[in-house]
Amino acid sequence: MDAVSQESNELSAKRIALQNTFKAHTDENGFSYEEWVNPPAGSFYEGYKKELAEIDIQMAPPLQYQS
């Protein structure tokens, strides 16, 4: 397996683990749309969204247009 595939697999595993923690959190505490839209500092939702964004950027970097 090449390095790119291995990194992609690791990122996918991290994303799945993160989604599982989200599911566990919402099963225990319910889902708060208010906190999802505007997460308080240090809240679960803030950390979740930050980690998810970091993984997403690595998995699919923003397109760079050439002029």
N, C-alpha and C positions, 0 to 999 in steps of 0.2 A: 504494500500500500504506500502510495507516495505521501509526501508531507502535507500537501493540500487536502487530500482525502482524509488524512488522520486529523488535521485541524478542524475540518468540516464536521467530522464525526464527534469530536470533542465538544464543539460548539452546539451541535444538535443535542448531545447528552445534557449539557448545561441548561439548554433551553427547556428541555423536557423536565428536568429536575426542578427548575424554577416554576414551570407551570404546575407541577405537582404540589409545590409549596403554596401556590396561589389557591389551588383547589382545596387543600387542607385548611388554609386560613379561612376561606369563605364557608367551608362546611362548619367550622367551629364558630365563627363570628358573624356569618351572614355577609352579604355584599352591600357596601355603602356607596351608592352612586355619588353622593356629595363628596366623600373622601377620594373617590376615584378621579373625579374631575378636578378637584382642588385639594390634593393631599397635604395634610399638615406636615410640618418639618419633622423628620425622624419617624414618620408613620410607616407601616408595612407597605402601603400603596406607593409611597414615594420611593422606597428602596426597590420594590418590585419593578416599577416603571423605569427606574434608572438602570438596573441590571439588564432588563429586557432590551432597552435601547442600545446598551453597550454590545450585547450579543448580536442584535440585528445589524448594527453598523459593521461588525466584523464579518457577518455572513453575507451581507449584501451592501457593500460600500456605495455611497452616493455616486451617481453618474457625474462624470466630469466632461463637459462639453468643450469641444475645440472650436475656436473661431477662425 
